[in-house]
């Protein structure tokens, strides 16, 4: 199924339609003021985020004032959980002057538009990973952050792991020599694929139903904005959207985004880096249930800073590759406390940079969780653990991998024009 891809100009045009300007709608927060949230998307991930926000009301001085979902049953449940007002239309959340921040946990194809609309309405944004569904949307979101000055956090949890930040310091200090490649994986294996069991279909729900069974299917598709094609009601697509290209990038965007973002922190710093060349391999080898996405996916990303990242995600075997960074003088395992040890003939060079030791473990410090970090930054404290710059750079590489797999081509990134180029 083909998804129409709007140009960056068209996407920005529809993204900002019908919302207030950031200058007119934004509220300046004092350091101790309560932060009012709206939660948009109250399915599996969204309901989990909602419960957590409700639980941290006192500790972090936050309150959920509005919830939104296109499925009335999810909306009703969210209203009961939070005591907040509910709506089927996210724009009504953004129109409220008393809301400071929104948490977006919709399907991926809506992330970019809602994030931009929210910032243009003066709201700060916490958006679930992946940042967006397309490269064009990622760049547009990044530009909206630069333009509006709003706080936007993307949600790959491992970016809040201090080990990756300490790894970056170690690499900058030359503790393993020049880095040439890194690896990571996010693998699963279940008797019934988790992409099915985690998203169970409600057989009574649909766009022609009433009450809690009602689903605004046309709004969910977003075809009016070029977000996904218009198709008849398809419960499998609504409830298990992660399996279908129009709304998701499969294991690449759902799982490997979690791996690449923190690795980029370690390798390049808090703003990440854009790829130079991307290739992908894999296929649908076991889970042949009509899905679009592969169950085995292998991604290689070459960066202009002269290193390569290898990422693997499979739904057919849950053995993992270590999160590991390879330098000329040593190797570093990351993910917990970074563990460094010399490599090959370069013991003496390694020892010279590591206090005469052949193996070093670097202590880590506690960091705020992702939502805590987000509210801290809104209040002017600290820096984001996954800002829009890192979020966009990660999205570009991951999406190029998806397209490399789908098109069976090498994908390259033109850094000057910020455009994707395919190679045969």
Phi, psi and omega in degrees: 000130184267135176256123176295129181257111180290152174291165180299320180296313180297319181297314179298325181295311181285331182295324184266002185291131170079017179239160181287157177288152180299323182295318184282332188259343186289148177244128179281126185259137170282164185299332184248007181287150177291137178263121181267128183251150161242137179250122183246111186102104188238037174278217184302302180291317183297319180293326175295315177298319181298313179300320180293319178298320178296319182292331183262018183305312183284313185297321183251004179054055177235158178212136176271118181258338184212145175228153184215137170201152179276352178255115188299324180297315177297321180295316179299317179296320180295321178296321178293319181296320190256338189072013183270165173287150183236153177209151175276348186245113184299335182295332177291331174292316183290334179288345184283128181282343185268006179254129185263330187213149174238145172251122185255118179226041177278174167303155191303324188293347178262347187305310186296311183297313181295320180299315180292315177302319181295314180295321177294339177269006177088013183262145167280157191226130164248117184241131176301153172286154353288162183305315182212188177258334183230163175298315181301319179295320181298315179294321179295320178295314178303316180294325178294323176296314179298322184285316186270337183075012180283160178275126176229122177246131171264151195260025174291114193299324186293346176294344175270006177275117185298339180302323180289326178289321176292325177298320178298316179300319181295319179295317179298330180277001177075024187288342174236016182076192180293128180278134179241337175197165179214162182217159174192164178210160174217094187245149178224161174201120180219154180300320171243127185309133182295337176292345174262312185290330180283343181233080182282142182277131174269107187290346182268352187266155177170172182288344179262007182262171180238172178062217183293344180278353185286136173232127176277084187296317181298319178294320180299317179296319181072026183295335178297338181252008181073022184277327178202157181290154176280121178223161176297161179308123182227096183306322180301322180286321182292310186277335183233049187299336183294349182267359191229133186302324184299340187238351193200163176250020177070211183297335180298307182278330183280324186244312186287340172302324178299330184271317186290318183303309178293326176298322178294326174301312181297318187279323190230345180112182190295341180262359178069196179205152180269149183286168173250316183213139183225134174231156179216151177219169178134197181175181176258099190256334183231311188278065186269074184244020181096000180290161175274324194279154176284157172262354176224124188218125181234128190233134172237134184232119176264135182246148180294344176282006174073054168209161180236142176247129176252123180233140181230135171219126178223149175258014188241357177194125187264014169295140187248151163278140176296145169287110192217143179238132186250122175246170180295325184260341183196173181238143182231122171270132182236175181118320170242230171286122181304132179244119184248138173212154185291163181224141173061224182274011193251036178300315185292320177297320179296312181298325181296332181261355187228045174057035176077009183263151177269344177213138185223135171248129183262125179291147178245161180244152177297143174236158176296146172295170190298316180288325175297318176299319180299311181291328175299315182293322175304323181275005176089016181244130174078186178233154182293146178274336170217088182281179184293329179294310177295319180300317180289317179299318178296318182296319180300312182296315181296316181292324175299325176295318177300314182289327176298319178294311185293320184268353183056045181223159167281133179250137177236161183243123176272105186293331182287315181266350186053054179233152176274136177235129179262146178235144178282000000 
